[in-house]
Amino acid sequence: MELVDEAHLEEDFSLGDLLSTLTDLRTLPHVILLVVLSAILYIMAQSSTLGTTYAAVGFLSLSMAYALTGYLTRYDSIHRLVRVDGLAEGSFLQSLMLRSLRAWSLPLGLTLGLVICLSILLKTDERMSEWLPLALATLFLIWSAGQAVSFRSGTGAWLSGKERARDRSERSGGVNSIITVHMLAVGGFAILMAFVFGYAMKSSEDIEFGTHLTWISFVLLALAIQGGMFYLLRETLERVCATEGGARFALTWGLASQLFFTWHLTSAWRRLFEEPSAGGMILEEAILMAATVVLAIWALSSRSVKRGGKMFTTENALFWGLSFGFGYAGSIAMITRIAEGSLATTMGVGHLVTALTLLLIHRAALSGHAKRMSEPASELHGGDGGGTADDEDAVVADVDDATVESSTESEEAAAEDDEIGYDDLDDLDIPEPVLE
């Protein structure tokens, strides 16, 4: 098989590149397949014990099949097979359907083979019918924690790579101003969330004393958690904020992560203490799942592309995203079944796990940036694509050295020509060498 031209793998893989890849119309049928099959398997999982088992088999097989498809797209024939190209203008819908069936053939064929293998294992060991759905349900907790980790990998790395976050200038101020701005922002956001979900989306008749108590408690809890976090992390925060770049990162990362934390806390609060509408909850979770998958794939793909890896690339990012998507949808279906159909409770627990993980990794994110700031300027420049003033001075020095060497070589070459006897060359208009 001929490999796809992978010269582009040496380029940076930005978030915009990933979004354009994920929204490519040539791979849209695979996204439609994710939505349709996830809905069917979710209904099957809630129907009966046998349905739960085979829904777990279906989700797991689809996830593994799309992971294999993502890896195989490095071959040119597979790369073309799983994409929809050359739609006929006269019969657009018919052409789209036929091309979609062709694009689905490989992942669905792999899925069928995996379903058969897992079904044989189910017959040989009856315990698999019990622990397979349980294992997939447990994966839901891993996915929930993974949302926080992928947020740090994507957003944290992006903020850390900003030039202003790499400023090594010493900073004399303390951290009280940063903490004050942080607390005001989180407190204001918590009040906004309480107003929108506690009052604005309800009629005046539904607002009772319990409503006030619920959402006032939410705001106080959000502020108390932030205050406790700063109390425990104050020493780390002071170390990071010793430089101007560290202070900027501590503020921007702190606001981004803790506003995200507050949103998760709001979602968990609503699901555990109120009864949100099923349609709104499903839409919110779908958006969250999409954002989580995008951040996870971006973190993996951009790192792999920079290192010249071939596991996660610009061309197979969508298929890895679909693999994660089927796994995430399957874990939700299984844990909802175990929770006896309470999707709201299930999602509430997931949001709490994500929020807790965001708190736990906050210190690691700050310490990681402080460590990068302590590295030599050359290593800092090569790590994430940013640069400080020190890095720019080093580059200028290299250019000056190269210019001197080029001039010396030109003078030596001219001297040799004179010795040979080509004096008439001095009269020619020969341009000076240009260093590119």
N, C-alpha and C positions, 0 to 999 in steps of 0.2 A: 504493500500500500504506500502511496505517495503521501508524505507529510505536508501539512499546511505550511505555507511560508510564514516563518516565525520571526522574521527580522524585526517586526514591530514590538516584540516582547521586551526589547531593550529600552523602550520608551516608558515614561511615567504613565501610570494609570490613574487618572483623576476620577473624582466622583461624577463629573459630567460625562466622562467616557462610559462609566458603568451604567448610568441612567439611560444613555442613548442605546447601549447594548440591551438593557432589560426591556426597553420599549420598542425595540426593532420589530416592525410589522412582519418580518420574515419568520420570527419565532413566536408571534402572538398565539398561534394555535396551541402551543404548549402551556401557556398561561391559562387559556380557556379550559384545557384539559385538567389542570390543577383545580380550578374552581368547581367544575362539574363532578369529577371523581371524588373530591374531598366531601362534597355535599352528599353524594350517594353513599359513600362509606360511613359517613357520620350517622346517617339515618339507619344504616344497617347495624352499626355498633349499638344503637339504643334499642334495637328490636328484640333481641334474645341473646342468650348465652352463646349459642352457636354463631349468631351473627356477629357478636363481639369478637370472637376468635378469628373469624375469617376477615373481618374488617381490619383487625390488627395485621393479619397476613398481607392484605392488600396494601395498606399504608406502608408497611415495611418494604414490601417488594417494589413498590413504585419509587420509594426513596432511594433504594439501592440501585434500581434500574437507571434512574436519572443521574446518579453519581457515575455509574459506568458510562453512560452516554456522554457526560461531560468530559470524561477522560478520553474516550474514543474519538471525539471531534478533532483531535490533533491530526487525524488522518483525513486527507482531502475528500475522499469519497463519502465518509461519514459526515463530514462538515457540510457537504452539499445535500446529503440525504435528509437531514433533520431540519432543513430550512425551506420555507415556501418561496419559490422564485418563479418568474415567468407566468404570471396570471394572465389569462386570456381576457381581453377587454370586452368581447361580445358576450361571454358567459362567465361573468366575474364570480358569482356565488358558486356555480358548479365547479369552476376551476379551483376556487379556494378550498372547497370541500375535498376534492380529489387530491390536491396537493397537501392538505392537512393530514389526510389518511396516510399519505406517503411519509410525511414528517413524523407521524406518530408510530410508524411501523417498528422502528428500532426500539424505542423505550417500552412500548407495549409488548413487543416480542420478548424482550429481556424480562419484563414484569411477569409474563406468563410462565417463563421458565423458572423464575424464582418462586412463584406461587406453587408450582408443581413440586419443587424441591421441599418447600416448607410444609406443604400438605402431606408429603410422605413422612416427614419428620413428626408431624402431629399424630399420624397413625402409629408410628413406632414407639412414641413416648407420649402417653396421655397427659403427663404433667405439663407438657408444652402448651396445651390449650388453656392452662391456668396462668402460667407465669409469663407467656408471651404478651398478652394484654397488660399484665401488671408491669412488665419491663418497659413497655411503651408508655404507660402512664407515668412511671418514674422519670422517664425522659422529659416529661413536661416540666418537672422541677429544674432539670438541667437546662432546658431551653429558657426558662424564666431567668435563671441566673446568667445564662449566656447573653440575654438581652443587655444586661448591664455591662458585661465584659466586652461585647461587640461595640457598645456605645463608647466605652473608654478607648478601645482600639482604633475606632474610626474618628470620633470627634476629638478625643484627647490627643491623638497623633497629629491631627490637622492643626489644632490650636498650638501644640508644642512646636510645630514646624514653622509657625509664623515668625517673621524677622524680628518683630517687636518683642516676642517671647524669648528671644535669644540674646537680648541686650545684657552684657555682662557688667554693666556699670554698677558700682556699688550704690546701695540705697540706704539712706540713713533713717527713714521713717519706720515706725512700728507696724503692727498688723491690725490695730484697733480700727483704723479707717476702712480697711478691707472687710473686716468682720461686720462693721456697721452697715456698709453698702449691701453686703450679702444678706444680712438679716432683714433689712428693709425690702429688698427685692423678693426674697422668699415669702416674707410675711404678706406683702402686697399680692403676690401671686396666689397664695393660699386663700386670702380674702376674696379674690376674684373667682377662684374655683368654687368657694362656698356660695357666693352670690349666684353664679351661673347655674350650678347643679342643685343647690339647696333651695333657691327662691325663684329665679327667673324662669325656670322650666316647670314651675308648678303654679296652679291657680291659688288665689288667696284663701280659698276654702280648705285647701290641703295643708296650709301652713299652720302648724300647731306649736305648742310649747316644746314638744319633743323635737321638732325641726330645728328650733333655735338651739336647743341643748346639743343636738348632734353636730351642727356645723360650727358652733362656737368651740366645742371640744376639739373639732378637727383642726381649726386654726391654731389653738393653743398647743396641741400635740405637735403640729408641724414646726412651730417656733421652738418648742422645748427640745425636739430632736436636733435641730440645727445648733441650738445653744450647747447641748451636750457634746455634739460632734466637735465644735470649736474648742471646748474645754479639754477634750482628749487629744486633739491634734494641734494645739497651740504651739508646742515646741517645734513640730515638723513645719508648721506654717511659717514660723519665724525664720527657720533655716532657709526655706525656699525663697522667702521675700527679702533675703539679704541683697539680691540684685534686682535691677529694674525689670529685666525679662522674667525673672521668677515671680515677682509680684504681679505682673500682668497675667502670667499663666495661672497663678493661684486664683486670681479674681475671675477670669473668663471661664476657666475650667470649673471652678467652684459654682459659679452661677449656672452654667450649662448643665452640669450633673445634678445639682440640687433642685433646680427647677424641674428637671426630668424626674427626679425623685418625688417631688411634691405632686406632680401629675400622676405618678403611679400610686402614691398614697391616696390621692383623691379617688382614683378608679377603684382601689381596694375598698375604701370607705363606703362608696356608693353601693358596691356589690354586697358588702357584708351587713350594712345597716339600713339599706333601702332596697327598693325593687326597681331597677332601671328597666326601660323597655327593651325587649328582646332584639328588635331591629337596630336600635341605636347601639346596643352593646356589641352586636355582631359587626356592625360597620366600624366601630372603634377598634375592635380587636383585629379586624382585617387590615386596617391602616397600620396598627402597631406591628402586626406580623410582617407586613411589607417593609416597613422602616427597619425592623430588626434584621430581616434577611438582607436588605440592601447594605446596611452597615457591616454585617458579618462578612458578606461576600467582598465588599470593598476592602476591608481590612486584610482579608486573606489574599485577594487578587493583587492588590497594589504591592504588598510585600513580596509575593511570588514573582511578579513582573520585574520588580527592581533587582531581585536576585537571579533573574534569568531562569526561574523555575517553569515547569510545564504542567504542573498539577492544576493550578488556578491561573487562568489566563483571561485576556479580554474576550476571547472567542467562546469560552465555555462557562463564563460567569453566570449566565442565565440558567444553565442546566444544574449547576451546583445550587443556585438559589431555589430551583424547583425541588431538588432533593431535600434541602432543608425545609422547604415549605410543606412537602408531604409528611415529613417526619414531625413537624410542629403540629400540623392539623391532626395527625394520628394520635399524638400524645394528648391533645385536647379531647378528642373523642373518647379515648380510653379512660382518662381520669374523670370525665363527666359521667361515664357509665358507672365507674366505681363510686362516685359521689351520688349515685342514684338519680341522675338526670338534672342535678342542680348546676347548670352552666354558670350562673352568676357566682355561686360560691367557689366553683373551680377557678374562674377567672380572678376572683378576689384573692385567692391564695397565691396565684401566679404573680399578681401585681405586688403582693407583699414580699415575695421572694426576690423579685427584681429590685424593689426599693431597698431591701436589706442589703443586697449585694452591692448596690451603688454606694451605700454608706461604708461597707467593708473595704471597697477598693479605692476609696477617696485618698487614703494615706499613701497607698502604693502609687497612685497617679502623681501626687505631689513629689514623693521621694524619687520617682523615676525621672521627672523633669529636673530636679535638683542634681541628680547624678549626671544627666546629659550636660548640664551647665558646667559641671566640674571637669568634663573631658577636654582634651586639647582642641583648639579651634578647628584644626584640619579634620579631626574625627567628627566633630559636631557638624561641620559643613557637609561631610559625606553621608551622614546618617539619614537625614530626613529631607534634604533638598533645600533647606533654608540657609541663611548665612548671616554672620555678624560683621561688624566693622573689621574685626581682626582677620576674618576670612578674606574680606575684600583686599586688605593690605597685603596679605600673603599672595593673592592672585596677581596684584599689581607688581609685586617684587619679582615673581616668576616671569612676568612679561618683560620687565626691564632686563633681567638676566638674559633672557632669550634674545632680546634686541642687541645687547652687547656682544653676545656670541655670534650673532648673524653678521654684525658689522665687522668683527675681527676676521671672520672667514672671508668676507668680501675683500678686505684689504690684502689678506694673504694671497687670494686668488689673483688680484690685480698685480701684485709684485711678481708673481710667477710669470704672468703674461709679458710683463716688461722685460724680464730676463730672456724670454724666448725671442723677443724682437717684434712683437705686435704693437708697436707704438701708435699705429694709426687707429687702433680701437679706442684710444682716448678721445678721438674726435667724434665718435658716434654718440648719439643720444640714447644711452642705455638707462632705463628707469632703475631707481633704487629698489632693492628687494623689500617687499612688503610682508610683514609678519601677520599671518591670519590666525 
